[in-house]
């Protein structure tokens, strides 16, 4: 489902809108009055130090955690609503790749991909669901024979691609990725970055991407949201974020690893 174009000079409505979000764990306040917009058709990279609540933010948007305060809209719908039909509509239109892939170990790759298809398209013949699963497996860059393998028979990078295939099973317009290149070697991580950008452009996806990988930020992200001080302190294209005078931003984006990532991007 491609992002809809707005009339000239009128910005598109956010596909995700967060206002006044507060998350607490006992006495610890992770987010306080946090605001964030995710624009249709962009890859938004979400970064922040340890404990800044990147995954907590994603889980709040996905209604996997109930925040202490705030408003969350996904695809124009109230993500905090108790209406089961509304919740089902949001879930149907969002795909999620968790950091560890979260595959069912006792199911084959194909069976894993078919889990959401069985939930939302129970009336489809088994042969159709198999063919759809095979299509998603290939779309995620896996060989066709991977469909009959168990997760334990795959490499770490292939398991991530299998998790991506499942996230894409229902053709969602909105994709959430939690540290997708964590644990991959540099070649595998770069290949996964290229895959995400290719899929985003070909399918018109909006991507919410949590990462600590500077190469990923420089290679494929349209904007960067920086979590610090319990809020989103910056949300802008990377070259603008780099100029912000905040201690964490300066240390993160102007260290030797950032310079190497920037040089690699400029040389490509």
C-alpha angles and dihedrals in degrees: 000000000000124000112266119243119236125217115274114290092008114109117228115256112258115263087213121029122184122182130179095349116182125182124180134180104196107299093347115098110203099173128019123184091337119179127192138162124197112200124219114264098012134118105228115196114208116203138168143136125282109294095020090119104244095149091039089057092050092047090050092053090049092049090241087123129035109228121219093236142351144072126273125187123185118187088349092303129115104256091194094057120123091213104120094207092053091047090050091051091054093046091049090057100044128074123198133199110189120205095257094040091245092226121166103253095209094053128076120243090259092050090049091053090048094056095088090038090057091048097050102024103036091149095063117106114253091244091057092049089050092051091048090050090050090051091053092047090055091043089057090055099255124135115255093248090062089077091078097045128098119238089250089063093058132081119245092260092049091050089055090052090049089052089049091051089055091047088055095045096105096039094246119191091215124058127188118199122186112201093324095179097043111128095014124121116246094262093048092045092051091049091051090050090053090048092053093049092047092050092045092053096040097045100032091240128173109219128202102194124186110198146150091195109113091194089059092050093052095040106048116359119110094193136009125221112201119204116205138129089027092296144073098269095182137014113175144103111306096252089058094045090053090062096055114113101228122126096234094045093048093049095044100042100035102044124106094268091053091049090052092050091047093048091049091051094048091047095051 
